[in-house]
């Protein structure tokens, strides 16, 4: 049985009027709202096809996902938010209402602009980085940059490594940017490609978004993405079913973030420290199967090459807004316009409720691209249709170019948050393919 999140008698605030309520209250003292109407999270469902159930033998002939080790939680699967389908027995899916759960409010108040800061000394260069060479100042283009990250000529602080990152791994690519309002980039990603035991290709991407109200969110996202990416690259070549591998990767990411709680931040030695926390979303693409997994409100979208076919959102947010929509208390436009919309109800971190990863599998019947992103992008292209309009037509063939275009779309829209985007082609192309 899948473990369930512990239930609370009532949320900390009334969902109707936002007035504070006590943990034992059944009704709001201010407006009389029934606090029991926000029920339990949706049950997960097995693999879905994106049009009709796939015929036996389509794509990779995977066995059923392996159950988790004894005493563990089996890999759950979740229905996509915008995509109708059937479960593995051919039965139609029936949406269920979400539960009251812990809520974490991200996005603390921040000034409109931040000065450019010196590199964070805790951030180390990638193991595969080229040999160190003299860095030239980005401001005066003449002075050398010292070890502290400042120009010896004009004194200008240089961008930190994580302010803007781009990476390709075979046919998958990702781009991450600090945005225009945040003082640092609290997003992180991992991309990779490998071969399955039968020699067929598999590509993967993991994107994490640090929770700004927590301590060291940038470290949480970096630890989670690295741990999840490493776990997938280790499991897939051994023949582990991608859905099982995704579940195990999210568990590994959670453990990596939990471990950070044992390393207090010296900068906040005398203040209250929330445990480091982040969201996670990942995707694995093979020659015939698409698997996504997530905790939190980072998302995955499907955009077919044939734009006459509809795109789809493949994940359901763990957020206040999603709970209000599922409970029928608001429509989607109202919920996401509310200032509480981005309060997340699921995250990775030592102070999170019991971990409950979501996973889902699909067998698309046509080629296309998978977009994996933080809310720094989807805030500017929220629906599947909006995302389909901004994804370049050649996204599957040029994933790095497409990721750059999507990050640019978010920056052009205001860049109010860090933005990270990974683009994966479906089906996974043969080894050696890459962006044009």
C-alpha positions as CSV (number, residue, x, y, z in Angstrom):
1,X,0.0,0.0,0.0
2,X,1.2,3.5,-0.8
3,X,1.8,5.5,2.4
4,X,-0.5,8.4,3.0
5,X,0.3,12.0,4.1
6,X,-0.7,12.5,7.7
7,X,-4.0,14.3,7.9
8,X,-4.7,17.5,9.8
9,X,-8.1,18.4,11.2
10,X,-8.0,21.8,9.5
11,X,-5.6,23.9,7.4
12,X,-3.7,26.8,9.2
13,X,-5.9,29.3,7.3
14,X,-9.4,29.2,6.1
15,X,-9.4,28.4,2.3
16,X,-12.4,30.7,1.9
17,X,-11.5,33.9,3.8
18,X,-7.8,33.2,4.7
19,X,-8.5,34.0,8.4
20,X,-6.3,31.9,10.9
21,X,-8.0,28.7,12.2
22,X,-6.9,26.3,15.0
23,X,-5.8,22.8,14.3
24,X,-9.0,21.3,15.9
25,X,-11.5,23.6,14.2
26,X,-14.2,22.1,12.0
27,X,-15.6,25.4,10.9
28,X,-14.0,28.8,10.3
29,X,-14.9,31.3,13.1
30,X,-14.9,34.2,10.7
31,X,-17.0,33.0,7.8
32,X,-18.4,29.6,9.0
33,X,-16.7,27.7,6.1
34,X,-16.7,23.9,6.5
35,X,-13.0,23.1,6.9
36,X,-13.5,19.4,6.1
37,X,-14.2,20.0,2.4
38,X,-10.6,19.9,1.4
39,X,-10.1,16.1,1.2
40,X,-7.2,13.6,0.4
41,X,-4.7,13.8,-2.5
42,X,-5.7,12.0,-5.7
43,X,-5.0,8.3,-5.9
44,X,-2.3,7.5,-8.4
45,X,-3.0,5.5,-11.5
46,X,-1.0,3.2,-13.7
47,X,0.4,3.9,-17.1
48,X,-1.7,6.0,-19.5
49,X,-1.6,6.2,-23.2
50,X,-1.8,9.6,-24.7
51,X,-4.5,8.8,-27.3
52,X,-5.7,5.2,-27.0
53,X,-4.2,2.2,-25.2
54,X,-1.0,1.1,-27.0
55,X,-1.0,-2.2,-28.7
56,X,1.3,-4.9,-27.2
57,X,4.8,-4.7,-28.4
58,X,4.7,-0.9,-29.1
59,X,8.0,0.7,-28.3
60,X,10.2,-1.0,-25.6
61,X,8.7,-4.2,-24.2
62,X,9.1,-3.3,-20.6
63,X,8.0,-5.6,-17.8
64,X,5.7,-4.1,-15.1
65,X,7.5,-1.8,-12.7
66,X,9.2,-3.7,-9.9
67,X,7.7,-3.1,-6.4
68,X,9.8,-1.2,-3.9
69,X,12.0,-3.1,-1.5
70,X,10.4,-4.7,1.5
71,X,9.1,-2.1,3.9
72,X,9.3,0.6,1.2
73,X,6.7,2.4,-0.8
74,X,5.9,1.1,-4.3
75,X,6.4,3.5,-7.1
76,X,3.1,5.4,-7.4
77,X,1.7,6.7,-10.7
78,X,-0.4,9.8,-11.2
79,X,-3.0,10.8,-13.9
80,X,-2.0,13.9,-15.8
81,X,-3.9,17.1,-15.2
82,X,-5.1,17.9,-18.7
83,X,-5.0,14.5,-20.4
84,X,-7.9,12.1,-20.4
85,X,-7.0,8.4,-20.5
86,X,-7.5,4.9,-19.0
87,X,-5.7,3.0,-16.4
88,X,-3.9,-0.3,-17.2
89,X,-7.1,-2.2,-17.1
90,X,-8.8,0.0,-19.7
91,X,-11.0,1.7,-17.1
92,X,-11.6,5.5,-17.4
93,X,-9.9,7.7,-14.9
94,X,-12.1,9.4,-12.3
95,X,-10.5,12.5,-10.8
96,X,-10.5,12.5,-7.0
97,X,-10.3,15.4,-4.6
98,X,-7.1,16.4,-2.8
99,X,-6.4,16.4,0.9
100,X,-5.6,19.0,3.5
101,X,-1.9,18.8,4.0
102,X,1.0,20.9,5.2
103,X,1.3,24.2,3.2
104,X,4.6,26.0,2.7
105,X,4.5,29.6,1.5
106,X,7.3,30.3,-0.9
107,X,8.1,33.7,-2.5
108,X,9.0,35.9,0.5
109,X,8.9,39.6,-0.2
110,X,11.9,40.8,-2.1
111,X,13.2,44.1,-3.4
112,X,12.5,45.0,-7.1
113,X,16.2,44.8,-8.0
114,X,19.3,43.2,-6.6
115,X,22.9,44.3,-7.2
116,X,25.1,41.7,-8.9
117,X,26.9,39.7,-6.2
118,X,30.3,37.9,-6.1
119,X,30.4,34.2,-6.7
120,X,29.2,31.9,-3.9
121,X,32.4,30.2,-2.6
122,X,30.3,27.1,-1.7
123,X,29.5,26.5,-5.4
124,X,32.3,24.5,-7.0
125,X,32.9,24.1,-10.7
126,X,31.7,21.0,-12.6
127,X,34.2,18.1,-12.6
128,X,34.3,18.2,-16.4
129,X,35.0,21.9,-16.6
130,X,38.0,23.0,-18.8
131,X,41.2,24.0,-17.2
132,X,41.1,27.4,-15.4
133,X,42.1,30.4,-17.4
134,X,42.3,34.1,-16.6
135,X,38.8,35.5,-16.5
136,X,38.1,38.9,-18.1
137,X,35.6,41.3,-16.4
138,X,32.2,41.3,-18.0
139,X,31.8,45.0,-17.2
140,X,35.0,46.7,-18.4
141,X,36.2,43.8,-20.6
142,X,39.8,44.6,-19.6
143,X,40.5,43.8,-16.0
144,X,41.3,40.3,-14.6
145,X,38.9,38.8,-12.1
146,X,40.5,37.9,-8.7
147,X,39.8,34.9,-6.6
148,X,37.0,36.7,-4.7
149,X,35.0,37.3,-7.9
150,X,35.8,41.0,-8.4
151,X,37.5,42.8,-11.2
152,X,41.0,44.1,-10.3
153,X,40.5,47.0,-12.7
154,X,37.0,48.4,-12.1
155,X,36.0,46.4,-9.0
156,X,32.8,45.1,-10.6
157,X,31.4,41.8,-9.1
158,X,31.2,39.1,-11.6
159,X,28.2,36.8,-12.3
160,X,28.2,33.6,-10.3
161,X,28.4,30.3,-12.1
162,X,24.8,29.4,-11.5
163,X,23.4,32.8,-12.6
164,X,23.2,31.3,-16.2
165,X,23.9,27.7,-17.1
166,X,23.5,25.8,-20.3
167,X,24.2,22.1,-20.8
168,X,23.7,19.4,-23.5
169,X,24.0,15.6,-23.0
170,X,23.5,13.9,-26.3
171,X,20.0,14.8,-27.5
172,X,18.7,16.4,-24.3
173,X,19.5,20.0,-23.2
174,X,18.7,22.4,-20.4
175,X,19.1,26.1,-19.6
176,X,18.8,27.8,-16.2
177,X,18.8,31.6,-15.5
178,X,18.7,33.7,-12.4
179,X,16.0,35.9,-13.8
180,X,15.7,39.6,-13.5
181,X,14.5,40.0,-9.9
182,X,16.2,37.4,-7.8
183,X,19.6,37.9,-6.2
184,X,20.7,34.3,-6.9
185,X,19.6,31.3,-8.9
186,X,18.0,28.7,-6.6
187,X,17.1,26.4,-9.5
188,X,19.3,23.4,-10.5
189,X,19.1,20.7,-13.1
190,X,20.7,17.5,-14.3
191,X,20.6,16.0,-17.8
192,X,22.0,12.8,-19.2
193,X,21.8,10.0,-21.7
194,X,22.6,6.3,-21.5
195,X,21.8,3.0,-23.2
196,X,19.4,0.4,-21.9
197,X,20.4,-3.3,-21.7
198,X,19.1,-4.0,-25.2
199,X,21.2,-1.1,-26.6
200,X,18.4,1.2,-27.2
201,X,18.8,4.9,-26.1
202,X,17.3,6.6,-23.0
203,X,17.6,10.3,-22.2
204,X,16.7,12.0,-18.9
205,X,16.3,15.4,-17.3
206,X,15.7,16.5,-13.7
207,X,14.8,20.1,-12.7
208,X,14.6,21.3,-9.1
209,X,13.4,24.6,-7.7
210,X,14.7,25.7,-4.2
211,X,12.0,26.9,-1.7
212,X,12.9,30.5,-1.1
213,X,11.5,30.6,2.4
214,X,13.8,27.8,3.5
215,X,17.5,27.9,4.5
216,X,20.0,27.4,1.6
217,X,17.5,26.6,-1.1
218,X,20.2,26.8,-3.8
219,X,22.0,23.9,-2.1
220,X,18.8,21.9,-1.8
221,X,18.1,22.1,-5.5
222,X,21.7,21.3,-6.4
223,X,21.8,18.3,-4.1
224,X,18.4,16.9,-5.3
225,X,19.0,17.3,-9.0
226,X,22.5,15.7,-8.8
227,X,21.3,12.8,-6.7
228,X,18.3,12.1,-8.9
229,X,20.3,12.3,-12.1
230,X,23.0,10.0,-10.8
231,X,20.3,7.5,-9.6
232,X,18.7,7.4,-13.0
233,X,22.0,7.0,-14.9
234,X,22.9,4.1,-12.6
235,X,19.5,2.3,-12.7
236,X,18.5,2.5,-16.3
237,X,21.4,0.5,-17.8
238,X,20.7,-2.3,-15.4
239,X,17.3,-2.9,-16.8
240,X,15.3,-1.2,-14.0
241,X,11.9,-0.1,-15.4
242,X,12.0,3.6,-16.0
243,X,9.0,4.2,-13.7
244,X,10.6,2.3,-10.9
245,X,13.9,4.1,-11.5
246,X,12.1,7.5,-11.4
247,X,10.5,6.7,-8.1
248,X,13.9,5.6,-6.6
249,X,15.6,8.7,-8.0
250,X,13.1,11.0,-6.2
251,X,13.7,9.1,-3.0
252,X,17.4,9.5,-3.5
253,X,16.9,13.2,-4.1
254,X,14.8,13.5,-0.9
255,X,17.5,11.8,1.1
256,X,20.2,14.2,-0.3
257,X,18.1,17.2,0.7
258,X,17.3,15.8,4.2
259,X,21.0,15.4,4.8
260,X,21.5,19.1,4.4
261,X,19.4,19.7,7.5
262,X,22.3,18.2,9.5
263,X,24.6,21.0,8.3
264,X,23.4,24.3,9.8
265,X,24.1,27.5,7.9
266,X,26.8,29.5,9.8
267,X,25.3,32.7,8.4
268,X,22.1,32.0,10.4
269,X,23.7,30.6,13.5
270,X,21.7,32.7,15.9
271,X,18.4,32.7,14.0
272,X,15.7,30.3,13.2
273,X,16.5,27.9,10.3
274,X,14.0,26.2,8.2
275,X,15.3,22.9,6.8
276,X,16.6,23.2,3.2
277,X,13.8,22.3,0.7
278,X,13.0,22.2,-3.0
279,X,10.6,20.8,-5.6
280,X,11.5,18.3,-8.2
281,X,10.3,17.1,-11.6
282,X,12.0,14.7,-13.9
283,X,11.5,12.9,-17.2
284,X,12.9,9.7,-18.8
285,X,12.4,9.1,-22.5
286,X,13.1,5.9,-24.4
287,X,12.3,4.7,-27.9
288,X,8.7,4.0,-26.9
289,X,8.0,5.2,-23.4
290,X,7.8,8.5,-21.6
291,X,8.0,8.6,-17.8
292,X,7.6,11.7,-15.5
293,X,7.9,12.0,-11.8
294,X,7.5,15.0,-9.4
295,X,7.0,16.4,-6.0
296,X,5.8,20.1,-5.8
297,X,4.8,22.5,-8.5
298,X,7.5,22.2,-11.1
299,X,5.9,20.7,-14.3
300,X,6.3,18.6,-17.4
301,X,4.5,19.2,-20.7
302,X,4.1,17.2,-23.9
303,X,4.3,19.1,-27.2
304,X,3.9,17.0,-30.4
305,X,5.8,17.9,-33.5
306,X,2.4,17.9,-35.3
307,X,0.9,21.0,-33.9
308,X,-2.5,20.0,-35.1
309,X,-2.5,17.5,-32.3
310,X,-3.1,18.9,-28.8
311,X,-0.3,19.4,-26.3
312,X,-0.8,18.3,-22.7
313,X,0.4,19.0,-19.2
314,X,1.7,15.7,-17.7
315,X,1.9,16.7,-14.0
316,X,-0.5,17.9,-11.3
317,X,0.8,20.6,-8.9
318,X,1.2,19.9,-5.2
319,X,-0.1,23.4,-4.4
320,X,-2.9,25.4,-2.7
321,X,-4.3,26.5,-6.1
322,X,-4.4,22.9,-7.4
323,X,-6.3,21.8,-4.2
324,X,-8.8,24.6,-4.6
325,X,-9.5,23.6,-8.2
326,X,-9.7,19.9,-7.4
327,X,-12.1,20.6,-4.5
328,X,-14.4,22.6,-6.8
329,X,-14.0,25.8,-4.7
330,X,-12.4,27.8,-7.5
331,X,-11.9,27.6,-11.2
332,X,-8.3,27.4,-12.5
333,X,-8.1,31.1,-13.5
334,X,-9.3,32.2,-10.1
335,X,-7.1,29.9,-8.1
336,X,-3.9,30.8,-9.9
337,X,-4.7,34.5,-9.7
338,X,-4.9,34.3,-5.9
339,X,-1.8,35.4,-3.9
340,X,-1.8,31.9,-2.2
341,X,-1.6,30.0,-5.5
342,X,2.1,29.2,-5.1
343,X,1.8,27.9,-1.6
344,X,3.1,24.3,-2.1
345,X,1.7,21.3,-0.3
346,X,4.5,18.9,-1.3
347,X,8.3,19.3,-1.3
348,X,11.6,17.6,-0.6
349,X,13.1,18.4,2.8
350,X,13.6,17.2,6.3
351,X,10.5,19.2,7.5
352,X,8.2,17.8,4.7
353,X,5.4,15.4,5.4
354,X,6.0,11.8,4.6
355,X,7.5,11.6,1.1
356,X,4.9,10.6,-1.6
357,X,6.5,10.8,-5.1
358,X,4.2,11.0,-8.1
359,X,5.1,9.1,-11.3
360,X,3.3,8.6,-14.5
361,X,4.0,6.7,-17.8
362,X,2.9,7.4,-21.3
363,X,3.2,5.9,-24.8
364,X,2.8,8.8,-27.2
365,X,1.7,7.7,-30.7
366,X,3.7,10.4,-32.5
367,X,7.0,12.3,-32.2
368,X,7.3,15.4,-30.1
369,X,9.2,17.1,-27.3
370,X,8.9,17.0,-23.5
371,X,9.4,20.3,-21.7
372,X,10.4,20.0,-18.0
373,X,10.5,23.3,-16.2
374,X,10.1,25.3,-13.0
375,X,7.3,27.8,-12.4
376,X,9.7,30.5,-13.6
377,X,8.7,29.5,-17.1
378,X,5.2,28.2,-16.7
379,X,4.0,31.4,-15.0
380,X,4.4,32.9,-18.5
381,X,2.9,29.9,-20.3
382,X,0.6,28.1,-17.9
383,X,-1.8,26.0,-19.9
384,X,-0.7,23.3,-22.3
385,X,-2.0,25.3,-25.2
386,X,0.1,28.3,-24.2
387,X,3.2,26.2,-23.7
388,X,2.6,24.6,-27.2
389,X,2.5,28.1,-28.7
390,X,5.9,29.2,-27.3
391,X,7.8,25.9,-27.9
392,X,9.7,26.2,-31.2
393,X,8.4,23.9,-34.0
394,X,11.8,22.2,-34.2
395,X,12.1,21.6,-30.4
396,X,12.8,17.9,-30.8
397,X,15.6,18.4,-33.3
398,X,17.1,21.4,-31.5
399,X,16.6,21.1,-27.8
400,X,19.3,23.5,-26.7
401,X,18.0,26.2,-29.0
402,X,14.5,25.6,-27.8
403,X,15.5,25.7,-24.1
404,X,17.1,29.1,-24.8
405,X,14.0,30.4,-26.5
406,X,11.8,29.3,-23.6
407,X,14.0,30.9,-21.0
408,X,14.0,34.1,-23.2
409,X,10.2,34.0,-23.2
410,X,10.2,34.0,-19.4
411,X,12.7,36.9,-19.2
412,X,10.8,38.9,-21.8
413,X,7.7,38.4,-19.7
414,X,9.3,39.9,-16.7
415,X,11.7,37.3,-15.3
416,X,10.2,37.6,-11.8
417,X,11.6,34.2,-10.8
418,X,14.5,31.9,-11.5
419,X,13.7,30.0,-14.7
420,X,15.0,26.5,-15.7
421,X,13.9,24.5,-18.7
422,X,15.0,21.1,-20.1
423,X,13.9,19.8,-23.5
424,X,13.9,16.1,-24.4
425,X,12.9,14.7,-27.8
426,X,10.5,11.8,-28.1
427,X,11.3,9.1,-29.1
428,X,14.8,9.1,-27.8
429,X,17.1,9.4,-30.9
430,X,20.1,7.0,-31.4
431,X,23.3,7.6,-29.4
432,X,25.4,10.4,-30.8
433,X,22.5,12.7,-31.8
434,X,22.5,16.3,-30.4
435,X,21.3,19.8,-31.0
436,X,21.9,21.5,-34.3
